[in-house]
Amino acid sequence: MYCIKVVLLFIFCLVSFITVFSQTDSLTNKDPSNSRLLIAPSGKALDGGKGYFSVSALVPWTLPFIFPFFNIGLTDFASVGAGGTFLRGNFIYFAPQFTPLKTKNVYVSGGFGYFQTANFSDVEDVNIGFLYNINTFHHEKFTFSTGLGWFFNVDNRYDFKVEIAESPHLLLSAEYVVGKDAILITENWIDFNERPLTLFSLGLRHFGKNHSIDFSMLAVSANFLSNSGSGYFIIMPWITYSHTFKLW
């Protein structure tokens, strides 16, 4: 019952934000965080010489996970980021991305993320990676992103053997301008593996010239595409603050 009340409150807040911000049809500022979705990067490249710092909080109804992240555009076609966690867990991660195709309305990117426990020594270390391709298409007030991603892990017990998931996740994401400084975003990862772990999300991004804040809700479902009937569904808040700056 508590989760239902929180979700209903979140929907009410979203509707309220949209009602307030939709009094104008044009953006006051360009979204400074358009190189990322709610969680994953978008296909849009981070401009060379620019960077951003973000802090995300995942609140699974107990002590939150905090994810700081730092990303730098090395060129207009390549960026590299790194981050970690604190309060819960002790992890570090890094994420390079490349954008070989970049036009006014179409962006094609690819890269990977790697998530590792911080000590790098225990054979039971958690080490998970994600190879992905993501493509973003933009038209006026609407932006659509789609792509494929494969989880992999590096098994420290067998000479760092790399194991890649047999089937991919499918990304389906949409963004829509709902006001002069607000965008509605949904980001969804659909899993086609034997034991699927699927993610759905809906959020609102409010931004200024150099900063943005995302208010969103994540819904994680196990066995969403399975016939086992033994799945579960968890809904959690996900909040991100991001600040963009120029390095050179």
Secondary structure, DSSP 8 states (H G I E B T S, - for coil): -HHHHHHHHHHHHHHHHHHHHTT-SS-SS--TTTTB-SSSB-SS---TTEEEEEEEEE--SSS-EEEEEEEEEEETTEEEEEEE-BSS--EEEEEEEEEEEE-SSEEEEEEEEEEEETTS--TT--EEEEEEEEEEEEETTEEEEEEEEEEEEEEGGGTTEEEE-SS-EEEEEEEEEEETTEEEEEEEEEE-SSS-EEEEEEEEEEE-SSEEEEEEEEEEEESTT-SSS--EEEEEEEEEEEEEEE--
